[in-house]
Amino acid sequence: MVILYEKFGNVSNNLFQHVHFNSFCKDNNIDFINLTNSYLRPENQNISFFTKLLYKCRKPLTSLGIIKLIDFNDKTDIASSEKLMKTKSTIFCTGWNYRSFDLVKKDRPYYASIYTKNSNPSLSSLIDTNLKNIAVHIRRGDYEQWENGKYFYDDTVYINAINRIKKLVNAPVKIFIFTNDRALNSKLYESTSDKLYISKNDVKSDHCLMSQCDYIIGPPSSFSMWASYIGNTPFYHIRDKNKEFTLSDFEICNG
């Protein structure tokens, strides 16, 4: 049994953390429990009292050699760690650095189905199949400090990006804005398209709606990458605000 007991980052990071561990365990017929993430947990999986007790006692049990703990925040020997997980002993895992890309890519439909199940059907009706639907992720808030504000872009950067992609797709568009900026100047963005939707939904609903768009653009963020992953949707991360990107710069996140 592999138990992921500590999440990394916010919702989207934790989702990616989950799928890499889960796909490895699924492929090797190993029981996997994520104590930190309920979004992708199977409906019939209950966390038993025994598992909760193991978690509470993990430190003394680890010191006694009864259970093993792997910290993937360190420069862990991945091959040795996978071998240990395959023993099917009780293994507690933490950290961000474990990856099983080939399996996660293969399992995309599986995770997309779980994540989007029971999503709000009315959101899908917002997608206009007669237009190109462009998802724009405007990340403010925590990005003012993250990486010293490197990707804390002003409205001009996003407006230019919208105008750029409109030119590239060369078709009528509908713009979807996803943002954590509660003071967003919505009037400014209304000038970019006569069809504009500014989302005020929860994280999961935003992921699902964003994943149904034709293109996703925004600053580097696992939020837009998760939407790209579950929707098989091309995304572009603005790393250089002065770059004149092309459609060939868009890619699909495979995990």
C-alpha positions as CSV (number, residue, x, y, z in Angstrom):
1,M,0.0,0.0,0.0
2,V,1.2,3.5,-0.9
3,I,-0.1,6.4,1.1
4,L,0.4,10.0,0.0
5,Y,0.1,11.9,3.2
6,E,1.1,15.4,2.4
7,K,0.0,17.6,-0.5
8,F,2.2,19.9,-2.5
9,G,1.0,23.4,-3.4
10,N,-2.6,24.2,-4.1
11,V,-5.3,22.2,-5.9
12,S,-3.8,21.9,-9.3
13,N,-0.3,20.9,-8.1
14,N,-1.9,18.4,-5.8
15,L,-3.9,16.9,-8.7
16,F,-0.7,16.4,-10.7
17,Q,1.0,15.0,-7.6
18,H,-1.8,12.5,-7.3
19,V,-1.9,11.2,-10.9
20,H,1.8,10.3,-11.0
21,F,1.6,8.3,-7.8
22,N,-1.8,6.8,-8.7
23,S,-0.8,5.8,-12.2
24,F,2.3,4.0,-11.0
25,C,0.3,2.1,-8.4
26,K,-2.6,1.3,-10.7
27,D,-0.1,-0.1,-13.3
28,N,1.6,-2.2,-10.7
29,N,-1.6,-3.4,-8.9
30,I,-0.7,-1.5,-5.7
31,D,-3.3,-0.1,-3.4
32,F,-3.0,3.7,-3.3
33,I,-4.6,6.2,-0.9
34,N,-4.2,10.0,-1.1
35,L,-5.1,11.4,2.3
36,T,-5.0,15.0,0.9
37,N,-7.0,14.9,-2.3
38,S,-10.7,14.0,-2.6
39,Y,-11.2,15.3,-6.2
40,L,-9.8,12.1,-7.8
41,R,-10.5,9.6,-5.0
42,P,-12.7,6.7,-6.2
43,E,-16.2,7.0,-4.9
44,N,-16.0,3.5,-3.2
45,Q,-12.7,4.2,-1.5
46,N,-13.1,4.8,2.2
47,I,-10.1,5.7,4.4
48,S,-10.1,3.1,7.1
49,F,-9.5,3.7,10.8
50,F,-6.4,1.5,10.4
51,T,-5.0,3.8,7.7
52,K,-5.7,6.9,9.8
53,L,-4.0,5.2,12.8
54,L,-0.9,4.4,10.7
55,Y,-0.8,8.0,9.6
56,K,-0.9,9.3,13.2
57,C,1.8,6.8,14.2
58,R,3.9,7.0,11.1
59,K,7.0,8.7,12.8
60,P,7.5,6.1,15.6
61,L,6.6,3.3,13.2
62,T,9.1,4.6,10.7
63,S,11.9,4.8,13.4
64,L,11.2,1.2,14.3
65,G,11.4,0.1,10.7
66,I,7.8,-1.1,10.6
67,I,6.8,1.2,7.8
68,K,8.8,3.1,5.2
69,L,8.7,6.8,4.3
70,I,9.9,8.2,1.0
71,D,10.4,12.0,0.7
72,F,10.3,12.9,-3.0
73,N,11.2,16.5,-2.1
74,D,14.8,15.2,-1.9
75,K,17.0,14.0,-4.7
76,T,15.5,10.6,-4.2
77,D,16.7,7.5,-6.1
78,I,13.5,7.0,-8.2
79,A,14.4,3.5,-9.3
80,S,15.1,2.3,-5.8
81,S,11.9,4.1,-4.5
82,E,9.8,2.4,-7.1
83,K,11.2,-0.9,-6.2
84,L,10.4,-0.3,-2.6
85,M,6.8,0.8,-3.5
86,K,6.4,-2.5,-5.5
87,T,7.1,-4.6,-2.4
88,K,3.5,-3.8,-1.4
89,S,4.6,-3.0,2.1
90,T,3.0,0.1,3.7
91,I,4.9,3.0,2.2
92,F,4.2,6.7,3.1
93,C,5.1,9.2,0.5
94,T,5.5,12.9,0.4
95,G,7.0,15.5,-2.0
96,W,6.7,16.8,-5.6
97,N,9.5,15.1,-7.5
98,Y,7.9,11.8,-8.5
99,R,6.9,11.4,-12.1
100,S,5.4,8.6,-14.3
101,F,4.8,10.6,-17.5
102,D,4.1,7.7,-19.9
103,L,1.5,6.2,-17.6
104,V,-0.1,9.5,-16.8
105,K,-0.4,10.4,-20.5
106,K,-2.0,7.0,-21.2
107,D,-4.4,7.5,-18.2
108,R,-5.7,10.9,-19.4
109,P,-9.2,9.7,-20.3
110,Y,-9.5,7.9,-16.9
111,Y,-8.6,11.0,-14.8
112,A,-10.7,13.3,-17.1
113,S,-13.7,11.1,-16.6
114,I,-13.3,11.1,-12.8
115,Y,-12.6,14.8,-12.5
116,T,-15.4,16.0,-14.8
117,K,-18.0,13.6,-13.5
118,N,-20.9,15.4,-11.9
119,S,-19.6,18.8,-13.2
120,N,-22.2,21.5,-13.8
121,P,-23.8,20.7,-17.2
122,S,-24.9,24.3,-17.6
123,L,-21.3,25.4,-18.0
124,S,-20.8,23.3,-21.1
125,S,-23.6,25.3,-22.7
126,L,-21.4,28.4,-22.5
127,I,-19.1,27.0,-25.1
128,D,-20.1,28.3,-28.5
129,T,-19.3,25.7,-31.1
130,N,-19.7,28.3,-33.9
131,L,-16.8,30.3,-32.5
132,K,-13.2,29.8,-31.3
133,N,-13.4,29.7,-27.5
134,I,-10.3,31.2,-25.9
135,A,-9.6,30.7,-22.2
136,V,-7.5,33.5,-20.6
137,H,-6.0,32.8,-17.2
138,I,-5.2,36.1,-15.4
139,R,-3.2,35.2,-12.3
140,R,-2.8,38.0,-9.8
141,G,-2.9,37.6,-6.0
142,D,-0.1,35.3,-5.0
143,Y,1.8,36.0,-8.2
144,E,2.7,39.4,-7.0
145,Q,5.2,37.7,-4.7
146,W,5.9,34.4,-6.5
147,E,9.2,34.4,-8.5
148,N,9.5,38.1,-7.4
149,G,6.5,39.0,-9.4
150,K,8.0,37.8,-12.7
151,Y,4.7,36.7,-14.0
152,F,2.5,39.3,-12.3
153,Y,1.4,40.9,-15.6
154,D,-0.7,44.0,-16.0
155,D,-3.8,44.2,-18.2
156,T,-1.9,45.4,-21.2
157,V,-0.1,42.0,-21.4
158,Y,-3.3,40.1,-21.4
159,I,-5.1,42.4,-23.8
160,N,-2.2,42.1,-26.2
161,A,-2.2,38.3,-25.9
162,I,-6.0,38.2,-26.6
163,N,-5.6,40.4,-29.7
164,R,-2.7,38.3,-30.8
165,I,-4.5,35.0,-30.6
166,K,-7.6,36.6,-32.3
167,K,-5.3,37.5,-35.2
168,L,-3.8,34.0,-35.3
169,V,-7.0,32.0,-35.3
170,N,-8.5,34.4,-37.8
171,A,-12.1,33.6,-36.8
172,P,-14.8,35.1,-34.5
173,V,-14.0,34.3,-30.9
174,K,-15.6,34.0,-27.5
175,I,-13.3,35.0,-24.6
176,F,-13.4,33.3,-21.2
177,I,-11.6,35.0,-18.4
178,F,-10.5,33.0,-15.4
179,T,-8.9,35.0,-12.6
180,N,-8.3,35.4,-8.9
181,D,-8.3,39.2,-9.3
182,R,-11.5,40.3,-7.5
183,A,-10.9,43.9,-8.7
184,L,-10.4,43.0,-12.4
185,N,-11.2,45.8,-14.8
186,S,-13.9,43.9,-16.6
187,K,-14.9,46.9,-18.8
188,L,-11.4,46.8,-20.3
189,Y,-11.8,43.2,-21.3
190,E,-15.2,43.7,-22.8
191,S,-13.5,45.7,-25.5
192,T,-11.7,42.5,-26.8
193,S,-14.9,40.7,-27.9
194,D,-18.6,41.2,-28.0
195,K,-18.8,37.7,-26.5
196,L,-17.1,37.6,-23.1
197,Y,-17.6,35.4,-20.1
198,I,-15.8,36.2,-16.8
199,S,-16.0,33.2,-14.5
200,K,-16.8,33.4,-10.9
201,N,-17.1,29.7,-10.4
202,D,-15.2,27.3,-8.0
203,V,-11.8,25.8,-9.0
204,K,-13.2,22.5,-10.3
205,S,-15.8,24.2,-12.4
206,D,-13.2,26.6,-13.9
207,H,-10.9,23.6,-14.7
208,C,-13.8,21.8,-16.5
209,L,-14.9,24.9,-18.4
210,M,-11.4,25.9,-19.4
211,S,-10.7,22.4,-20.6
212,Q,-13.5,22.7,-23.1
213,C,-12.1,25.8,-24.8
214,D,-10.1,25.6,-28.0
215,Y,-7.1,27.4,-26.7
216,I,-5.8,28.4,-23.2
217,I,-3.4,31.2,-22.6
218,G,-1.9,32.6,-19.4
219,P,1.2,32.9,-17.2
220,P,3.1,29.7,-16.2
221,S,0.7,27.9,-13.9
222,S,-0.4,24.3,-13.1
223,F,-4.0,25.6,-13.1
224,S,-4.1,26.0,-16.8
225,M,-1.9,22.9,-17.3
226,W,-4.5,20.7,-15.5
227,A,-7.3,22.1,-17.8
228,S,-5.1,21.3,-20.8
229,Y,-4.4,17.8,-19.5
230,I,-8.0,16.8,-18.9
231,G,-9.3,18.5,-22.0
232,N,-6.5,17.6,-24.4
233,T,-6.5,21.4,-25.0
234,P,-3.6,23.4,-26.4
235,F,-2.2,25.9,-24.0
236,Y,0.5,28.6,-24.1
237,H,2.3,30.1,-21.1
238,I,3.4,33.7,-21.4
239,R,7.0,33.6,-20.1
240,D,8.2,36.5,-22.2
241,K,5.5,39.2,-22.4
242,N,7.1,40.7,-25.4
243,K,7.2,37.6,-27.6
244,E,5.0,37.4,-30.6
245,F,3.8,33.9,-30.1
246,T,2.3,31.7,-32.9
247,L,-0.1,28.8,-32.8
248,S,2.9,26.4,-33.0
249,D,3.9,27.6,-29.6
250,F,0.8,26.0,-28.1
251,E,1.1,22.5,-26.7
252,I,-1.0,19.9,-24.8
253,C,-0.1,19.1,-21.3
254,N,0.5,15.3,-20.9
255,G,1.0,15.4,-17.1
